[in-house]
Structures are given as structure tokens and as C-alpha cells.
Amino acid sequence: MDAAELIRDARSSAGLTLRQLGESAGTSHSTLAAYESGAKSPNARTLHRVLTAAGYAVDVELRARQRGTSEFTRGAELEAVLELAAAFPARHSERLEAPVFGYGGLTT
């Protein structure tokens, strides 16, 4: 979810007009309209101020991503993927069936 959606949803859920939220947040309604349309992007401090004025608490959590530094080592990550794959049912036929592709107009 981006800043435009956050502001639009918070204002709408709070039942506020652009003017009301702008007055509470200390910014103009035209600036809020630009934020909601995505024409402008607020900085983190402004986003926090606007969402707080709409009656919402803003919490930020930093987590490591799967790439780079992660809570999983590569081996543990692979093990987790294999365990997940083993949970899916598999149907195997005794004979491998695959389409026959021609090469240079000849088929095998």
C-alpha cells in the first residue's frame, strides 16, 4: 500500500473531508488532494502527522528480507522450502510421458 492509499483510506474511514483533515494535520486541503491522487508524495514525518490527525497510530517494523541478510541461513531456507514442497500431494506415473518434438522436419 502506498502513501496515497493510506491517506485516502484513513481520511475516508475517519469520515473527514480534505479541509477537515488538512486543518487537523496543519496542511492545506489542496496538498492533501495531491497526496491522495499520487501527484505528490509526503515525506515520512508528514505522512505520520496526517495519519495521526485522521485518528490512526503509525507503527513501523523493520524486518530482514529473504535476500541478503535473513533470519534463515541458506540451508535452513532450503530445508523450509523442501518441507513445504513435501506437503503437496504428488502423482507419479510409472512411465514418463512427454510430447515428441520434431527436429528438422523429422520426428523420433
N, C-alpha and C positions, 0 to 999 in steps of 0.2 A: 504494500500500500504506500502511495507517495504522499507528499505533504498536501497536495491539492485535495485528495480524497479524505485525508484525515481532518482537515479543516472543514470541508463541506459536510462530512458526516457528523462531526462534533457540533457544528452550528445547527444543523438540521435536527439532530436528536435533542439538543437543548431548547429547541423552539425559538431560536433567536433570529432576528433579521441581521443583515450585514451591518446596518447602522448600530444596532444594539451591541453586537459583538465587538465592533470597532471601538465603540465608546468604552466598553469594559476592558478591552485589551490595550487601549491607548494608541490606536491606529485608525486610519481612515477606512470608510466602507469601500472606497474605490481600490485601496491597496488590498483589502481582503478579497474583493471580487477578482483581482488579478491573481492572487494566490490560489483561489478556488478554481479558476479557469486554467491554471498552469502557465499563464503568461509571465508570472514572476515566481520566484522561489524564495521562501523565507529562510533566514539563517536559523540555526538550532535554537538560539535564545528567543527569537521572535516566535518560532513555532511553539515553543514551550509556553510563552506568555499568552498566545492566542488560545491554545488548547486549555490552559488553566482558566482563562476568562470564560470559556464555554462550560466550565464545570468538570473538567477531566483532569485526572492525575497523569503525569507523564513519567514512565519508568523506562530506564534504558538498561539493557543487559548485554554485555559483551561476551560472545562465545567464539571459540575457535572454530574455523571452518574445517570441512573434511580434507581439503587440500592444505598443504603446508603443515603447520603445527596443529595437531589434532589430539583429542583425548584418546584416540586409538593409535596404537602403533600399527605399522603396515600389516604385520602378521595378525594382530587382533582384528583389524578391519576385514582382512580376507576371511578369517575364521567366521566372523559375523555374517558376511555375505554368503558363505557356503552353508551355514546353518539355515539361513533364510531360504536358500535355493532348495535345500533338502526338505523343507516343509511343504513344497508344492508337489502334488502328485505327478507322476511321470508314467507314460505308457510307451513301452518299447516293443517293437515287433521283432521277431527273430530274424527277419530278412530286411536288409537295408533297401529302402525304396527311394529312388531319386529319379528326376526326369533325365532323359537321354538328350544330350546336346550334340548337334552335328558339328563337324569341323571341315570346312572347305567343301561343303555340299555332301559330305559322307557322314553317315551315322554309324555308330558302333553298336 
